[in-house]
């Protein structure tokens, strides 16, 4: 239960992040869609979701600033179990 509470605590905190709060509403919506889609997924399940999400961003001409990208990465990594965090860090340069 503690792990779930800590994750929920973090997942609510990103909404208070300055980068998120300064995003345009359509960007905020896309971030929320991604977070909801990734909730409870392991890395192998998350990567195709992430790829489809990035395709949707491209089709809607939505881009993120460097600070917004960092927030997205932090959210994504935080959602992964510890072992999969290290796997993601290895794969990250190829994504």
HELIX and SHEET records of a PDB file:
HELIX    1   1 UNK A    2  UNK A   13  1                                  12    
HELIX    2   2 UNK A   14  UNK A   16  5                                   3    
HELIX    3   3 UNK A   18  UNK A   21  1                                   4    
HELIX    4   4 UNK A   25  UNK A   38  1                                  14    
HELIX    5   5 UNK A   43  UNK A   59  1                                  17    
HELIX    6   6 UNK A   66  UNK A   79  1                                  14    
HELIX    7   7 UNK A   82  UNK A   91  1                                  10    
HELIX    8   8 UNK A   92  UNK A   94  5                                   3    
END                                                                             
